[in-house]
Amino acid sequence: MTPRLTVYQTILDTPVVPVFFHADLDTCRSILQTAYRAGIRAFEFTNRGDFAHELFGELVKLARREMPGLVMGAGTILDAPTAALYVQLGANFIVAPTFSEEVARFCNRRRVAYMPGCATLTEISRAEEWGVEFVKLFPGDGLGPGFVKALHGPMPQTRVMVTGGVEPTPESLTKWFSAGVSAVGIGSQLFAKELIQAGAFAQLEEQIRQTVDFTKTLRQS
């Protein structure tokens, strides 16, 4: 298992985390390979469909065979038994829309990175008391970049990965990184449905690469 400090550093170094689910294994494999070639190094597969854990296990095996340096995470994890299932299948990090003490306790015991969803300073502070190094700001489109900027006044040490409301455009990314986020999670807007349906993975790869390169530039500045 990849050490959680390495997971955090991987996300800081490449601060775009795709958030993805598809019921077809071949499509999932193609998306993961495309994202990796484009420079993605942390990938969140969401627990949102039937047999999602089986798909995830296959993707982890693929990543270990062919994609050195890629850390695989499981998203939409709401309880400790589900977290344990995904960690057993090779998850390097756990992401959730909410904070759970039981998930935090499990992840701390297993030294697994845990990024829970928080939407208030109280929730963020409570999560950090339980050892959370990265909070997932969710829903980002409801809170906005101004929330991140205001948060870092009293809590400058907080590392934020925002999900929801982030578009893979220079305008959107500049707003969020200028406000102080450490990383962004991007779902369907990073993976154009029409390109997936057409099998245009080369075009998709180029679009993802542009997003990755731009965010690295923003982080460095």
N, CA, C and O of each residue as an XYZ file, in Angstrom:
884
protein
N       0.836     -1.205      0.000
C       0.000      0.000      0.000
C       0.871      1.255      0.000
O       1.872      1.329      0.713
N       0.483      2.224     -0.797
C       1.207      3.496     -0.846
C       1.018      4.253      0.465
O      -0.122      4.446      0.885
N       2.094      4.690      1.129
C       1.959      5.445      2.377
C       1.097      6.693      2.186
O       1.135      7.329      1.133
N       0.327      7.031      3.205
C      -0.599      8.151      3.020
C       0.119      9.481      2.819
O      -0.410     10.365      2.145
N       1.305      9.642      3.383
C       2.038     10.883      3.139
C       2.426     10.988      1.663
O       2.447     12.081      1.097
N       2.730      9.851      1.049
C       3.033      9.837     -0.379
C       1.785     10.179     -1.185
O       1.872     10.874     -2.198
N       0.628      9.698     -0.743
C      -0.634     10.017     -1.417
C      -0.887     11.519     -1.390
O      -1.213     12.118     -2.415
N      -0.736     12.121     -0.221
C      -0.949     13.571     -0.112
C       0.014     14.337     -1.011
O      -0.381     15.292     -1.679
N       1.276     13.918     -1.028
C       2.258     14.626     -1.840
C       1.971     14.446     -3.324
O       2.183     15.364     -4.117
N       1.493     13.274     -3.697
C       1.125     13.038     -5.092
C       0.036     13.999     -5.534
O       0.095     14.554     -6.631
N      -0.959     14.194     -4.674
C      -2.048     15.118     -5.001
C      -1.555     16.554     -5.043
O      -1.992     17.331     -5.893
N      -0.662     16.918     -4.152
C      -0.107     18.276     -4.184
C       0.703     18.506     -5.466
O       0.663     19.592     -6.046
N       1.427     17.491     -5.897
C       2.272     17.624     -7.085
C       1.446     17.675     -8.372
O       1.784     18.403     -9.305
N       0.370     16.903     -8.416
C      -0.522     16.867     -9.584
C      -1.941     17.094     -9.078
O      -2.662     16.132     -8.811
N      -2.351     18.353     -8.944
C      -3.546     18.687     -8.167
C      -4.879     18.586     -8.898
O      -5.809     19.334     -8.594
N      -4.982     17.675     -9.853
C      -6.265     17.373    -10.490
C      -6.596     15.918    -10.185
O      -5.847     15.012    -10.551
N      -7.721     15.702     -9.515
C      -8.147     14.346     -9.174
C      -9.452     14.053     -9.919
O     -10.494     14.602     -9.564
N      -9.413     13.208    -10.934
C     -10.645     12.847    -11.623
C     -11.590     12.092    -10.687
O     -11.160     11.285     -9.864
N     -12.875     12.372    -10.832
C     -13.917     11.674    -10.067
C     -14.785     10.959    -11.093
O     -15.480     11.602    -11.880
N     -14.745      9.621    -11.086
C     -15.322      8.897    -12.221
C     -16.007      7.612    -11.796
O     -15.571      6.936    -10.865
N     -17.092      7.285    -12.495
C     -17.714      5.963    -12.417
C     -18.346      5.634    -13.765
O     -18.941      6.489    -14.421
N     -18.204      4.397    -14.149
C     -18.917      3.873    -15.316
C     -19.136      2.391    -15.074
O     -18.284      1.718    -14.494
N     -20.273      1.886    -15.516
C     -20.620      0.496    -15.240
C     -19.904     -0.499    -16.138
O     -19.904     -1.698    -15.860
N     -19.293     -0.013    -17.215
C     -18.629     -0.897    -18.171
C     -17.133     -0.943    -17.876
O     -16.465      0.091    -17.861
N     -16.612     -2.145    -17.640
C     -15.209     -2.285    -17.253
C     -14.259     -1.822    -18.350
O     -13.267     -1.156    -18.056
N     -14.538     -2.156    -19.598
C     -13.648     -1.742    -20.678
C     -13.567     -0.221    -20.792
O     -12.498      0.336    -21.042
N     -14.709      0.443    -20.605
C     -14.706      1.911    -20.619
C     -13.884      2.454    -19.463
O     -13.120      3.405    -19.632
N     -14.038      1.856    -18.292
C     -13.260      2.290    -17.129
C     -11.764      2.143    -17.380
O     -10.981      3.034    -17.053
N     -11.378      1.026    -17.956
C      -9.960      0.813    -18.255
C      -9.440      1.867    -19.232
O      -8.353      2.416    -19.049
N     -10.219      2.138    -20.256
C      -9.786      3.123    -21.254
C      -9.655      4.511    -20.636
O      -8.714      5.244    -20.939
N     -10.597      4.868    -19.774
C     -10.547      6.180    -19.122
C      -9.333      6.273    -18.205
O      -8.634      7.287    -18.207
N      -9.074      5.232    -17.425
C      -7.934      5.256    -16.513
C      -6.626      5.365    -17.291
O      -5.751      6.148    -16.921
N      -6.486      4.601    -18.348
C      -5.275      4.663    -19.165
C      -5.109      6.031    -19.816
O      -4.005      6.573    -19.875
N      -6.215      6.583    -20.303
C      -6.175      7.905    -20.924
C      -5.754      8.973    -19.922
O      -4.908      9.817    -20.218
N      -6.353      8.928    -18.733
C      -6.029      9.909    -17.696
C      -4.565      9.801    -17.288
O      -3.897     10.816    -17.090
N      -4.071      8.587    -17.163
C      -2.670      8.405    -16.761
C      -1.712      8.957    -17.814
O      -0.747      9.648    -17.488
N      -1.990      8.647    -19.071
C      -1.135      9.176    -20.144
C      -1.155     10.698    -20.165
O      -0.171     11.327    -20.552
N      -2.267     11.290    -19.754
C      -2.403     12.753    -19.740
C      -1.716     13.398    -18.544
O      -1.655     14.624    -18.455
N      -1.198     12.587    -17.622
C      -0.474     13.140    -16.479
C      -1.160     13.008    -15.143
O      -0.601     13.429    -14.130
N      -2.353     12.438    -15.098
C      -3.060     12.233    -13.835
C      -2.298     11.228    -12.987
O      -1.829     10.209    -13.494
N      -2.172     11.518    -11.680
C      -1.465     10.599    -10.792
C      -2.280     10.228     -9.554
O      -1.813      9.438     -8.733
N      -3.470     10.772     -9.400
C      -4.407     10.348     -8.354
C      -5.786     10.282     -8.986
O      -6.234     11.239     -9.617
N      -6.457      9.152     -8.814
C      -7.716      8.892     -9.517
C      -8.740      8.376     -8.524
O      -8.501      7.392     -7.825
N      -9.890      9.050     -8.465
C     -10.977      8.631     -7.562
C     -12.067      7.920     -8.361
O     -12.658      8.488     -9.279
N     -12.317      6.667     -7.990
C     -13.413      5.893     -8.586
C     -14.537      5.839     -7.562
O     -14.331      5.398     -6.431
N     -15.724      6.287     -7.958
C     -16.793      6.451     -6.982
C     -17.604      5.176     -6.787
O     -17.827      4.408     -7.722
N     -18.035      4.975     -5.558
C     -18.830      3.818     -5.159
C     -20.316      4.147     -5.368
O     -21.051      4.383     -4.408
N     -20.740      4.158     -6.623
C     -22.085      4.650     -6.910
C     -22.961      3.692     -7.714
O     -24.123      4.008     -7.971
N     -22.464      2.578     -8.103
C     -23.267      1.672     -8.916
C     -23.126      0.237     -8.444
O     -22.239     -0.074     -7.648
N     -23.992     -0.633     -8.927
C     -23.900     -2.054     -8.593
C     -22.538     -2.605     -9.011
O     -22.041     -2.322    -10.101
N     -21.956     -3.392     -8.124
C     -20.670     -4.055     -8.374
C     -19.525     -3.065     -8.597
O     -18.527     -3.392     -9.239
N     -19.679     -1.861     -8.062
C     -18.615     -0.857     -8.225
C     -17.301     -1.349     -7.631
O     -16.231     -1.079     -8.175
N     -17.380     -2.070     -6.517
C     -16.146     -2.531     -5.876
C     -15.408     -3.546     -6.751
O     -14.178     -3.605     -6.732
N     -16.160     -4.347     -7.520
C     -15.511     -5.305     -8.410
C     -14.775     -4.584     -9.544
O     -13.662     -4.957     -9.915
N     -15.410     -3.562    -10.077
C     -14.750     -2.755    -11.108
C     -13.486     -2.108    -10.550
O     -12.441     -2.097    -11.200
N     -13.596     -1.571     -9.341
C     -12.454     -0.902     -8.715
C     -11.281     -1.869     -8.552
O     -10.137     -1.514     -8.838
N     -11.563     -3.084     -8.094
C     -10.498     -4.059     -7.913
C      -9.754     -4.339     -9.205
O      -8.531     -4.480     -9.199
N     -10.471     -4.422    -10.305
C      -9.829     -4.653    -11.597
C      -8.981     -3.467    -12.021
O      -7.910     -3.644    -12.601
N      -9.455     -2.249    -11.733
C      -8.694     -1.059    -12.102
C      -7.415     -0.943    -11.281
O      -6.379     -0.522    -11.796
N      -7.486     -1.317    -10.010
C      -6.283     -1.303     -9.177
C      -5.240     -2.268     -9.722
O      -4.055     -1.941     -9.771
N      -5.673     -3.448    -10.130
C      -4.740     -4.423    -10.701
C      -4.093     -3.878    -11.968
O      -2.892     -4.042    -12.184
N      -4.903     -3.228    -12.804
C      -4.372     -2.622    -14.022
C      -3.347     -1.546    -13.699
O      -2.278     -1.489    -14.307
N      -3.683     -0.695    -12.737
C      -2.780      0.396    -12.363
C      -1.452     -0.147    -11.838
O      -0.392      0.395    -12.150
N      -1.507     -1.201    -11.051
C      -0.276     -1.752    -10.492
C       0.600     -2.386    -11.565
O       1.827     -2.385    -11.460
N      -0.036     -2.921    -12.587
C       0.730     -3.540    -13.672
C       1.353     -2.517    -14.601
O       2.494     -2.673    -15.036
N       0.592     -1.455    -14.908
C       0.965     -0.606    -16.037
C       1.179      0.869    -15.704
O       1.653      1.620    -16.557
N       0.844      1.305    -14.487
C       0.847      2.739    -14.221
C       1.606      3.075    -12.938
O       0.987      3.371    -11.916
N       2.916      3.033    -12.979
C       3.698      3.353    -11.778
C       3.451      4.784    -11.322
O       3.377      5.712    -12.128
N       3.325      4.936    -10.005
C       3.137      6.269     -9.439
C       1.700      6.712     -9.329
O       1.429      7.771     -8.762
N       0.753      5.925     -9.863
C      -0.660      6.290     -9.778
C      -1.232      5.800     -8.457
O      -1.051      4.639     -8.092
N      -1.926      6.684     -7.735
C      -2.618      6.279     -6.518
C      -4.111      6.235     -6.806
O      -4.670      7.168     -7.382
N      -4.749      5.145     -6.400
C      -6.160      4.913     -6.654
C      -6.967      5.133     -5.384
O      -6.634      4.604     -4.324
N      -8.032      5.920     -5.504
C      -8.888      6.193     -4.365
C     -10.316      5.772     -4.611
O     -10.766      5.693     -5.754
N     -11.030      5.501     -3.529
C     -12.448      5.151     -3.596
C     -13.261      6.313     -3.054
O     -12.976      6.831     -1.974
N     -14.278      6.721     -3.809
C     -15.099      7.861     -3.409
C     -16.510      7.457     -3.027
O     -16.947      6.333     -3.277
N     -17.215      8.408     -2.412
C     -18.584      8.206     -1.924
C     -18.617      7.061     -0.909
O     -19.464      6.172     -0.981
N     -17.688      7.104      0.024
C     -17.594      6.094      1.083
C     -18.186      6.683      2.358
O     -17.659      7.653      2.903
N     -19.278      6.095      2.830
C     -20.040      6.683      3.929
C     -19.889      5.949      5.253
O     -20.315      6.461      6.288
N     -19.293      4.763      5.242
C     -19.191      4.001      6.495
C     -17.903      3.182      6.490
O     -17.293      2.957      5.445
N     -17.504      2.743      7.683
C     -16.240      2.031      7.841
C     -16.215      0.671      7.141
O     -15.190      0.329      6.552
N     -17.298     -0.126      7.174
C     -17.232     -1.403      6.448
C     -16.965     -1.228      4.953
O     -16.212     -2.000      4.360
N     -17.580     -0.218      4.351
C     -17.331      0.017      2.922
C     -15.905      0.492      2.705
O     -15.265      0.099      1.729
N     -15.396      1.334      3.601
C     -13.997      1.766      3.506
C     -13.067      0.567      3.595
O     -12.103      0.463      2.836
N     -13.357     -0.335      4.519
C     -12.519     -1.530      4.678
C     -12.538     -2.394      3.426
O     -11.507     -2.937      3.027
N     -13.705     -2.523      2.808
C     -13.816     -3.307      1.575
C     -12.903     -2.748      0.498
O     -12.175     -3.492     -0.158
N     -12.945     -1.425      0.317
C     -12.140     -0.815     -0.749
C     -10.651     -0.821     -0.416
O      -9.820     -0.976     -1.312
N     -10.310     -0.658      0.838
C      -8.893     -0.732      1.211
C      -8.367     -2.143      0.961
O      -7.236     -2.318      0.508
N      -9.197     -3.154      1.261
C      -8.799     -4.530      0.987
C      -8.565     -4.757     -0.504
O      -7.752     -5.595     -0.894
N      -9.289     -3.998     -1.333
C      -9.147     -4.113     -2.782
C      -8.016     -3.247     -3.332
O      -7.748     -3.259     -4.533
N      -7.356     -2.496     -2.452
C      -6.181     -1.743     -2.878
C      -6.314     -0.240     -2.898
O      -5.457      0.439     -3.462
N      -7.371      0.308     -2.297
C      -7.534      1.769     -2.290
C      -6.411      2.436     -1.509
O      -6.095      2.036     -0.388
N      -5.817      3.452     -2.112
C      -4.777      4.239     -1.444
C      -5.336      5.415     -0.661
O      -4.677      5.942      0.235
N      -6.555      5.827     -1.003
C      -7.200      6.896     -0.245
C      -8.709      6.732     -0.317
O      -9.248      6.114     -1.235
N      -9.374      7.306      0.680
C     -10.825      7.226      0.813
C     -11.389      8.636      0.786
O     -10.900      9.525      1.483
N     -12.429      8.836     -0.029
C     -13.067     10.146     -0.166
C     -14.558      9.983      0.147
O     -15.157      8.952     -0.160
N     -15.142     11.006      0.757
C     -16.555     10.933      1.121
C     -17.196     12.307      1.002
O     -16.500     13.319      1.078
N     -18.517     12.358      0.815
C     -19.207     13.654      0.803
C     -19.450     14.199      2.200
O     -19.804     15.368      2.357
N     -19.261     13.355      3.228
C     -19.484     13.755      4.618
C     -18.328     13.254      5.475
O     -17.505     12.453      5.032
N     -18.285     13.751      6.726
C     -17.272     13.285      7.671
C     -17.861     12.220      8.584
O     -18.978     12.370      9.078
N     -17.114     11.150      8.807
C     -17.538     10.062      9.677
C     -16.407      9.701     10.624
O     -15.291      9.416     10.190
N     -16.697      9.712     11.924
C     -15.678      9.339     12.904
C     -15.255      7.887     12.739
O     -14.081      7.559     12.908
N     -16.213      7.009     12.406
C     -15.862      5.601     12.271
C     -14.943      5.367     11.064
O     -14.053      4.518     11.117
N     -15.158      6.116      9.986
C     -14.263      5.993      8.834
C     -12.893      6.574      9.170
O     -11.869      5.997      8.804
N     -12.870      7.703      9.859
C     -11.598      8.310     10.261
C     -10.811      7.367     11.162
O      -9.598      7.221     11.005
N     -11.500      6.723     12.110
C     -10.835      5.784     13.017
C     -10.239      4.616     12.241
O      -9.094      4.226     12.472
N     -11.018      4.064     11.327
C     -10.508      2.944     10.528
C      -9.300      3.367      9.696
O      -8.283      2.674      9.676
N      -9.413      4.502      9.011
C      -8.311      4.949      8.148
C      -7.062      5.250      8.948
O      -5.956      4.969      8.487
N      -7.211      5.814     10.138
C      -6.046      6.074     10.980
C      -5.367      4.775     11.395
O      -4.139      4.689     11.426
N      -6.168      3.775     11.710
C      -5.587      2.492     12.100
C      -4.805      1.852     10.956
O      -3.779      1.210     11.178
N      -5.293      2.030      9.750
C      -4.659      1.410      8.591
C      -3.687      2.351      7.880
O      -3.091      1.973      6.871
N      -3.523      3.560      8.388
C      -2.639      4.572      7.788
C      -3.033      4.871      6.347
O      -2.190      4.967      5.455
N      -4.342      5.014      6.148
C      -4.890      5.309      4.825
C      -5.354      6.761      4.798
O      -5.986      7.224      5.747
N      -5.051      7.479      3.730
C      -5.468      8.870      3.580
C      -7.001      8.943      3.508
O      -7.636      8.174      2.787
N      -7.572      9.869      4.258
C      -9.030     10.045      4.309
C      -9.355     11.499      4.029
O      -8.862     12.393      4.717
N     -10.185     11.742      3.018
C     -10.573     13.097      2.629
C     -12.091     13.228      2.674
O     -12.764     12.949      1.682
N     -12.637     13.651      3.819
C     -14.091     13.749      3.958
C     -14.635     15.082      3.462
O     -13.926     16.088      3.431
N     -15.891     15.069      3.080
C     -16.553     16.289      2.651
C     -16.956     17.154      3.833
O     -17.534     16.662      4.802
N     -16.651     18.438      3.751
C     -16.990     19.400      4.802
C     -17.496     20.675      4.142
O     -17.081     21.030      3.039
N     -18.411     21.364      4.848
C     -18.983     22.581      4.273
C     -19.028     23.740      5.259
O     -19.538     24.811      4.927
N     -18.500     23.545      6.474
C     -18.448     24.622      7.466
C     -17.098     24.576      8.175
O     -16.411     23.555      8.138
N     -16.721     25.665      8.812
C     -15.472     25.685      9.564
C     -15.513     24.708     10.727
O     -14.495     24.112     11.077
N     -16.682     24.541     11.327
C     -16.817     23.595     12.434
C     -16.569     22.171     11.953
O     -15.861     21.410     12.611
N     -17.144     21.807     10.815
C     -16.929     20.469     10.266
C     -15.455     20.250      9.921
O     -14.898     19.184     10.183
N     -14.838     21.263      9.336
C     -13.429     21.149      8.973
C     -12.562     20.977     10.212
O     -11.665     20.134     10.232
N     -12.824     21.772     11.244
C     -12.047     21.688     12.481
C     -12.203     20.321     13.136
O     -11.232     19.745     13.626
N     -13.424     19.807     13.141
C     -13.672     18.486     13.724
C     -12.942     17.395     12.946
O     -12.357     16.489     13.539
N     -12.977     17.484     11.625
C     -12.270     16.498     10.810
C     -10.770     16.545     11.082
O     -10.126     15.500     11.178
N     -10.218     17.731     11.206
C      -8.780     17.856     11.457
C      -8.409     17.312     12.835
O      -7.303     16.807     13.022
N      -9.313     17.409     13.790
C      -9.067     16.815     15.108
C      -8.927     15.301     15.025
O      -8.279     14.677     15.866
N      -9.535     14.729     14.014
C      -9.468     13.284     13.796
C      -8.347     12.907     12.823
O      -8.310     11.781     12.329
N      -7.444     13.832     12.549
C      -6.256     13.516     11.767
C      -6.365     13.752     10.278
O      -5.468     13.362      9.531
N      -7.440     14.382      9.820
C      -7.613     14.629      8.394
C      -6.627     15.688      7.926
O      -6.552     16.770      8.508
N      -5.873     15.381      6.877
C      -4.883     16.308      6.325
C      -5.431     17.121      5.160
O      -5.005     18.251      4.923
N      -6.378     16.536      4.435
C      -7.017     17.182      3.286
C      -8.517     17.125      3.504
O      -9.059     16.040      3.716
N      -9.198     18.244      3.460
C     -10.656     18.196      3.488
C     -11.181     18.384      2.067
O     -10.625     19.136      1.266
N     -12.263     17.679      1.789
C     -12.945     17.840      0.514
C     -14.026     18.891      0.709
O     -15.007     18.647      1.412
N     -13.860     20.043      0.101
C     -14.867     21.087      0.198
C     -16.010     20.731     -0.750
O     -15.839     20.688     -1.968
N     -17.186     20.477     -0.158
C     -18.307     19.993     -0.961
C     -19.622     20.475     -0.354
O     -19.805     20.377      0.859
N     -20.539     20.992     -1.170
C     -20.435     21.165     -2.630
C     -19.774     22.494     -2.991
O     -20.165     23.551     -2.497
N     -18.777     22.421     -3.851
C     -18.021     23.614     -4.202
C     -18.847     24.673     -4.889
O     -18.627     25.866     -4.676
N     -19.808     24.253     -5.721
C     -20.600     25.244     -6.450
C     -21.533     26.007     -5.527
O     -21.958     27.114     -5.857
N     -21.859     25.430     -4.370
C     -22.692     26.150     -3.419
C     -21.899     27.073     -2.513
O     -22.422     28.089     -2.056
N     -20.641     26.735     -2.247
C     -19.816     27.516     -1.330
C     -19.009     28.589     -2.052
O     -18.955     29.736     -1.606
N     -18.385     28.219     -3.161
C     -17.676     29.204     -3.967
C     -16.257     29.478     -3.497
O     -15.916     29.170     -2.355
N     -15.414     30.059     -4.367
C     -14.027     30.372     -4.015
C     -13.916     31.319     -2.823
O     -12.947     31.255     -2.067
N     -14.902     32.195     -2.653
C     -14.847     33.124     -1.530
C     -14.808     32.426     -0.190
O     -14.196     32.925      0.754
N     -15.462     31.268     -0.095
C     -15.441     30.507      1.150
C     -14.027     30.047      1.479
O     -13.597     30.118      2.630
N     -13.301     29.573      0.459
C     -11.928     29.095      0.678
C     -11.037     30.237      1.162
O     -10.244     30.074      2.089
N     -11.180     31.379      0.524
C     -10.369     32.535      0.918
C     -10.673     32.955      2.349
O      -9.760     33.263      3.116
N     -11.957     32.968      2.711
C     -12.339     33.336      4.073
C     -11.871     32.292      5.081
O     -11.446     32.641      6.183
N     -11.944     31.023      4.716
C     -11.509     29.935      5.595
C     -10.046     30.082      5.974
O      -9.676     29.854      7.126
N      -9.216     30.460      5.020
C      -7.780     30.517      5.272
C      -7.371     31.723      6.110
O      -6.200     31.856      6.468
N      -8.318     32.600      6.425
C      -8.014     33.662      7.377
C      -7.728     33.080      8.753
O      -6.611     33.212      9.252
N      -8.718     32.435      9.383
C      -8.491     31.849     10.695
C      -7.817     30.477     10.652
O      -7.262     30.036     11.658
N      -7.856     29.789      9.494
C      -7.323     28.418      9.421
C      -6.386     28.277      8.216
O      -6.684     27.515      7.296
N      -5.268     28.994      8.206
C      -4.386     28.990      7.032
C      -3.729     27.639      6.775
O      -3.246     27.385      5.672
N      -3.707     26.770      7.784
C      -3.048     25.468      7.628
C      -3.921     24.442      6.910
O      -3.427     23.381      6.530
N      -5.191     24.730      6.717
C      -6.112     23.759      6.138
C      -5.856     23.567      4.649
O      -5.763     24.526      3.883
N      -5.745     22.295      4.261
C      -5.583     21.958      2.849
C      -6.936     21.522      2.296
O      -7.617     20.667      2.863
N      -7.300     22.130      1.184
C      -8.627     21.940      0.614
C      -8.538     21.330     -0.780
O      -7.782     21.795     -1.633
N      -9.323     20.282     -0.990
C      -9.590     19.793     -2.340
C     -11.064     20.047     -2.608
O     -11.925     19.463     -1.949
N     -11.359     20.899     -3.557
C     -12.753     21.256     -3.819
C     -13.323     20.357     -4.910
O     -12.665     20.077     -5.913
N     -14.562     19.909     -4.695
C     -15.265     19.070     -5.674
C     -16.679     19.610     -5.854
O     -17.349     19.970     -4.886
N     -17.116     19.658     -7.098
C     -18.433     20.222     -7.388
C     -18.283     21.685     -7.742
O     -17.833     22.478     -6.914
N     -18.647     22.055     -8.941
C     -18.524     23.450     -9.337
C     -17.194     23.823     -9.940
O     -16.951     24.997    -10.218
N     -16.315     22.839    -10.154
C     -15.027     23.112    -10.791
C     -15.112     22.699    -12.252
O     -15.467     21.562    -12.564
N     -14.790     23.611    -13.130
C     -14.771     23.325    -14.559
C     -13.324     23.258    -15.043
O     -12.474     23.982    -14.526
N     -13.029     22.410    -16.017
C     -11.661     22.296    -16.534
C     -11.331     23.411    -17.522
O     -10.914     23.155    -18.652
N     -11.525     24.647    -17.078
C     -11.236     25.825    -17.897
C     -10.268     26.724    -17.145
O     -10.250     26.712    -15.914
N      -9.461     27.505    -17.860
C      -8.536     28.417    -17.174
C      -9.251     29.361    -16.215
O      -8.735     29.649    -15.135
N     -10.431     29.846    -16.594
C     -11.154     30.801    -15.755
C     -11.557     30.167    -14.421
O     -11.315     30.740    -13.359
N     -12.168     28.991    -14.480
C     -12.628     28.320    -13.272
C     -11.465     27.890    -12.395
O     -11.489     28.100    -11.182
N     -10.454     27.295    -12.995
C      -9.310     26.819    -12.226
C      -8.554     27.972    -11.577
O      -8.107     27.862    -10.436
N      -8.413     29.075    -12.303
C      -7.712     30.234    -11.744
C      -8.451     30.777    -10.523
O      -7.821     31.144     -9.531
N      -9.766     30.830    -10.588
C     -10.551     31.318     -9.447
C     -10.320     30.469     -8.206
O     -10.112     31.000     -7.115
N     -10.355     29.157     -8.372
C     -10.230     28.272     -7.215
C      -8.821     28.267     -6.649
O      -8.648     28.341     -5.432
N      -7.820     28.183     -7.500
C      -6.449     28.143     -6.987
C      -6.021     29.498     -6.432
O      -5.251     29.561     -5.474
N      -6.512     30.573     -7.024
C      -6.213     31.898     -6.472
C      -6.825     32.066     -5.085
O      -6.298     32.794     -4.244
N      -7.953     31.377     -4.858
C      -8.602     31.441     -3.544
C      -7.865     30.628     -2.497
O      -8.035     30.855     -1.299
N      -7.038     29.671     -2.943
C      -6.213     28.941     -1.993
C      -6.425     27.444     -1.911
O      -5.934     26.818     -0.972
N      -7.150     26.832     -2.871
C      -7.288     25.374     -2.809
C      -5.955     24.710     -3.133
O      -5.122     25.269     -3.847
N      -5.773     23.520     -2.600
C      -4.563     22.753     -2.879
C      -4.747     21.797     -4.048
O      -3.776     21.396     -4.688
N      -6.004     21.431     -4.325
C      -6.297     20.513     -5.421
C      -7.766     20.642     -5.782
O      -8.560     21.227     -5.045
N      -8.107     20.080     -6.940
C      -9.510     20.078     -7.383
C      -9.903     18.673     -7.803
O      -9.109     17.939     -8.391
N     -11.138     18.310     -7.491
C     -11.714     17.080     -7.990
C     -12.711     17.433     -9.081
O     -13.594     18.266     -8.874
N     -12.575     16.811    -10.232
C     -13.447     17.135    -11.367
C     -14.061     15.840    -11.887
O     -13.361     14.859    -12.136
N     -15.387     15.856    -12.047
C     -16.097     14.672    -12.495
C     -16.442     14.696    -13.962
O     -15.563     14.675    -14.824
N     -17.734     14.741    -14.238
C     -18.212     14.571    -15.612
C     -17.689     15.634    -16.568
O     -17.563     15.372    -17.764
N     -17.382     16.825    -16.069
C     -16.911     17.872    -16.973
C     -15.505     17.595    -17.508
O     -15.091     18.165    -18.518
N     -14.778     16.711    -16.817
C     -13.441     16.350    -17.302
C     -13.516     15.269    -18.368
O     -12.592     15.103    -19.164
N     -14.620     14.536    -18.378
C     -14.778     13.417    -19.302
C     -16.015     13.642    -20.168
O     -17.112     13.203    -19.826
N     -15.829     14.317    -21.273
C     -16.954     14.626    -22.154
C     -17.623     13.336    -22.631
O     -16.982     12.469    -23.225
N     -18.919     13.233    -22.359
C     -19.648     12.011    -22.683
C     -19.589     11.684    -24.174
O     -19.485     10.521    -24.566
N     -19.657     12.725    -24.993
C     -19.661     12.471    -26.429
C     -18.325     11.910    -26.911
O     -18.287     11.120    -27.854
N     -17.224     12.318    -26.265
C     -15.918     11.784    -26.638
C     -15.783     10.322    -26.209
O     -15.212      9.504    -26.930
N     -16.313     10.007    -25.028
C     -16.264      8.621    -24.564
C     -17.088      7.733    -25.479
O     -16.644      6.656    -25.877
N     -18.291      8.188    -25.812
C     -19.162      7.392    -26.677
C     -18.553      7.194    -28.061
O     -18.746      6.152    -28.689
N     -17.821      8.195    -28.529
C     -17.196      8.103    -29.851
C     -15.854      7.373    -29.813
O     -15.262      7.098    -30.857
N     -15.378      7.063    -28.608
C     -14.071      6.416    -28.494
C     -12.925      7.334    -28.849
O     -11.854      6.873    -29.241
N     -13.144      8.647    -28.712
C     -12.121      9.635    -29.080
C     -11.185      9.883    -27.895
O     -11.124     10.989    -27.358
N     -10.469      8.851    -27.503
C      -9.648      8.945    -26.296
C      -8.396      9.793    -26.498
O      -7.886     10.370    -25.537
N      -7.894      9.880    -27.724
C      -6.740     10.746    -27.979
C      -7.110     12.207    -27.745
O      -6.334     12.961    -27.157
N      -8.288     12.601    -28.203
C      -8.753     13.970    -27.987
C      -9.012     14.228    -26.507
O      -8.692     15.297    -25.986
N      -9.592     13.239    -25.840
C      -9.846     13.366    -24.405
C      -8.533     13.490    -23.638
O      -8.422     14.285    -22.704
N      -7.550     12.706    -24.035
C      -6.245     12.762    -23.390
C      -5.632     14.157    -23.493
O      -5.083     14.664    -22.515
N      -5.720     14.770    -24.652
C      -5.155     16.099    -24.837
C      -5.869     17.130    -23.972
O      -5.229     18.017    -23.407
N      -7.166     17.021    -23.867
C      -7.921     17.965    -23.040
C      -7.543     17.819    -21.561
O      -7.382     18.815    -20.855
N      -7.405     16.581    -21.104
C      -7.019     16.356    -19.706
C      -5.597     16.857    -19.465
O      -5.316     17.457    -18.428
N      -4.701     16.612    -20.420
C      -3.314     17.069    -20.275
C      -3.245     18.592    -20.146
O      -2.474     19.108    -19.338
N      -4.024     19.297    -20.915
C      -4.050     20.753    -20.819
C      -4.505     21.207    -19.436
O      -3.966     22.165    -18.882
N      -5.497     20.516    -18.883
C      -5.983     20.853    -17.544
C      -4.915     20.589    -16.499
O      -4.684     21.418    -15.619
N      -4.261     19.431    -16.591
C      -3.210     19.082    -15.637
C      -2.064     20.084    -15.699
O      -1.608     20.565    -14.661
N      -1.605     20.396    -16.876
C      -0.484     21.315    -17.030
C      -0.835     22.706    -16.491
O      -0.010     23.362    -15.854
N      -2.054     23.139    -16.751
C      -2.459     24.478    -16.301
C      -2.527     24.539    -14.778
O      -2.099     25.526    -14.180
N      -3.063     23.491    -14.142
C      -3.161     23.511    -12.687
C      -1.774     23.460    -12.037
O      -1.555     24.077    -10.994
N      -0.855     22.739    -12.640
C       0.509     22.716    -12.098
C       1.125     24.107    -12.150
O       1.836     24.520    -11.234
N       0.846     24.815    -13.220
C       1.345     26.193    -13.337
C       0.741     27.073    -12.256
O       1.439     27.886    -11.650
N      -0.551     26.915    -12.014
C      -1.211     27.702    -10.982
C      -0.652     27.394     -9.587
O      -0.439     28.301     -8.783
N      -0.422     26.125     -9.315
C       0.121     25.731     -8.002
C       1.518     26.320     -7.794
O       1.856     26.762     -6.696
N       2.318     26.320     -8.852
C       3.671     26.836     -8.722
C       3.708     28.343     -8.501
O       4.630     28.879     -7.886
N       2.670     29.017     -9.023
C       2.639     30.470     -8.859
C       1.969     30.886     -7.562
O       1.864     32.078     -7.277
